[in-house]
Amino acid sequence: MKVLVTGSNGQLGNEMRRVATELCRGHEFIFTDIAELDITDAAAVLEAAKGVGAMVNCAAYTNVDDAEDNEDLAYRINATAAANLAAAAKAEGALLIHISTDYVFSGDSGSPYNEDSPPHPLGAYARTKLAGEQAILASGCRSVIIRSAWLYSIHGKNFVKTMLNLMASRSSLNVVFDQVGTPTYAGDLADAIGTILNTPAPAEGVYHYSNEGVCSWYDFAVAIGQLAGSPCVVSPCHSNEFPSKVTRPAFSVLDKSKIRTTFNLTIPHWHASLKRCIAMLTRQ
Ligand SMILES: NC(=O)c1ccc[n+]([C@@H]2O[C@H](COP(=O)([O-])OP(=O)(O)OC[C@H]3O[C@@H](n4cnc5c(N)ncnc54)[C@H](OP(=O)(O)O)[C@@H]3O)[C@@H](O)[C@H]2O)c1
């Protein structure tokens, strides 16, 4: 099967390049990023999708803070372009695998969100991501929408790399302990997508995927420091000590039961995957 990957220079896209050579050697991959295929260009998307059996959309406007001032652009990339991909998938009879976010939820739940939990986005990024999901579902194309959370990898910008850089130059750091969720190693999410691509006629719908377990950003930072052997002292603080235009969900733990059972996945615990990623980043 021919598989078109969009946004393939990002964190997840880079991990899809690895999956293509490991888990999914039976498929032919076409990797694109904005220079080869701008997904906001509907005609170009239709053309690029000709003959494909599946599309994996790793492209997105992902800057949560900047989206507050650029909601139109974020909407064009996260929602209108998702509709472009859906229209092309429908025209080809292809499966569209699209990534969404835990931020579609308000975060006022006390138990993990499942796929039927009502979304309630708190900010511009989350609104545009939810609109993207809705456009895909309304299109009637074959789709798998995976909401993920707190993505990090050896590629691009992410919390793990930011913490390692700060820890290298500072003796102490404050990190918020009042936002709780689950990190996701982009390599694990890409492996799950590879499994779905290898599944004949995969069950369509919305799924949740993060690593297993629960932590606050503070717990995550402490683990990063410990695994990297950093002497930097990490202290817990409240979110209001870091004023932001965006209110982030205080609790965004995702229930992964559906994707685990549907695709028979073994999902690693966040700490085990973090250990692997830190080893790669610090070449331990
Ligand atoms: N990062 C997170 O913490 C997180 C959490 C939950 C869900 N997600 C979702 O997971 C998915 C993958 O995230 P990620 O962290 O891998 O994203 P990323 O690293 O920001 O990569 C996104 C890629 O898309 C490209 N892109 C932007 N606009 C485009 C366009 N019009 N056409 C084609 N490509 C375009 C970007 O290029 P430029 O860099 O040049 O803009 C970048 O290479 C996204 O759907 C995101 O919303 C992310």
PDBQT file of the ligand as one rigid body, heavy atoms in Angstrom, charges set to zero:
ROOT
HETATM    1  N1  LIG A 301       3.560  18.299  20.627  1.00  0.00    +0.000 N 
HETATM    2  C1  LIG A 301       2.683  17.900  21.538  1.00  0.00    +0.000 C 
HETATM    3  O1  LIG A 301       2.903  17.978  22.763  1.00  0.00    +0.000 OA
HETATM    4  C2  LIG A 301       1.373  17.274  21.095  1.00  0.00    +0.000 A 
HETATM    5  C3  LIG A 301       0.460  16.844  22.055  1.00  0.00    +0.000 A 
HETATM    6  C4  LIG A 301      -0.742  16.248  21.632  1.00  0.00    +0.000 A 
HETATM    7  C5  LIG A 301      -1.009  16.122  20.287  1.00  0.00    +0.000 A 
HETATM    8  N2  LIG A 301      -0.122  16.586  19.375  1.00  0.00    +0.000 N 
HETATM    9  C6  LIG A 301      -0.428  16.452  17.947  1.00  0.00    +0.000 C 
HETATM   10  O2  LIG A 301       0.458  15.482  17.413  1.00  0.00    +0.000 OA
HETATM   11  C7  LIG A 301       0.716  15.786  16.037  1.00  0.00    +0.000 C 
HETATM   12  C8  LIG A 301       2.216  15.782  15.786  1.00  0.00    +0.000 C 
HETATM   13  O3  LIG A 301       2.807  16.765  16.642  1.00  0.00    +0.000 OA
HETATM   14  P1  LIG A 301       4.375  17.082  16.591  1.00  0.00    +0.000 P 
HETATM   15  O4  LIG A 301       4.778  17.503  17.968  1.00  0.00    +0.000 OA
HETATM   16  O5  LIG A 301       5.095  15.998  15.887  1.00  0.00    +0.000 OA
HETATM   17  O6  LIG A 301       4.352  18.391  15.664  1.00  0.00    +0.000 OA
HETATM   18  P2  LIG A 301       5.594  19.227  15.117  1.00  0.00    +0.000 P 
HETATM   19  O7  LIG A 301       6.874  18.661  15.626  1.00  0.00    +0.000 OA
HETATM   20  O8  LIG A 301       5.260  20.668  15.385  1.00  0.00    +0.000 OA
HETATM   21  O9  LIG A 301       5.545  18.930  13.556  1.00  0.00    +0.000 OA
HETATM   22  C9  LIG A 301       4.545  19.436  12.731  1.00  0.00    +0.000 C 
HETATM   23  C10 LIG A 301       5.113  19.515  11.344  1.00  0.00    +0.000 C 
HETATM   24  O10 LIG A 301       4.085  20.008  10.470  1.00  0.00    +0.000 OA
HETATM   25  C11 LIG A 301       4.663  20.973   9.627  1.00  0.00    +0.000 C 
HETATM   26  N3  LIG A 301       3.655  21.860   9.064  1.00  0.00    +0.000 N 
HETATM   27  C12 LIG A 301       3.146  23.013   9.586  1.00  0.00    +0.000 A 
HETATM   28  N4  LIG A 301       2.262  23.555   8.736  1.00  0.00    +0.000 NA
HETATM   29  C13 LIG A 301       2.205  22.732   7.664  1.00  0.00    +0.000 A 
HETATM   30  C14 LIG A 301       1.493  22.771   6.445  1.00  0.00    +0.000 A 
HETATM   31  N5  LIG A 301       0.640  23.785   6.142  1.00  0.00    +0.000 N 
HETATM   32  N6  LIG A 301       1.658  21.772   5.547  1.00  0.00    +0.000 NA
HETATM   33  C15 LIG A 301       2.513  20.747   5.820  1.00  0.00    +0.000 A 
HETATM   34  N7  LIG A 301       3.244  20.676   6.938  1.00  0.00    +0.000 NA
HETATM   35  C16 LIG A 301       3.085  21.653   7.850  1.00  0.00    +0.000 A 
HETATM   36  C17 LIG A 301       5.642  21.681  10.536  1.00  0.00    +0.000 C 
HETATM   37  O11 LIG A 301       6.536  22.497   9.820  1.00  0.00    +0.000 OA
HETATM   38  P3  LIG A 301       7.139  23.818  10.561  1.00  0.00    +0.000 P 
HETATM   39  O12 LIG A 301       7.920  23.314  11.742  1.00  0.00    +0.000 OA
HETATM   40  O13 LIG A 301       7.953  24.430   9.486  1.00  0.00    +0.000 OA
HETATM   41  O14 LIG A 301       5.943  24.638  10.988  1.00  0.00    +0.000 OA
HETATM   42  C18 LIG A 301       6.284  20.498  11.231  1.00  0.00    +0.000 C 
HETATM   43  O15 LIG A 301       7.334  19.941  10.455  1.00  0.00    +0.000 OA
HETATM   44  C19 LIG A 301       0.022  17.127  15.768  1.00  0.00    +0.000 C 
HETATM   45  O16 LIG A 301      -1.228  16.880  15.183  1.00  0.00    +0.000 OA
HETATM   46  C20 LIG A 301      -0.188  17.718  17.141  1.00  0.00    +0.000 C 
HETATM   47  O17 LIG A 301      -1.304  18.591  17.187  1.00  0.00    +0.000 OA
HETATM   48  C21 LIG A 301       1.080  17.153  19.740  1.00  0.00    +0.000 A 
ENDROOT
TORSDOF 0
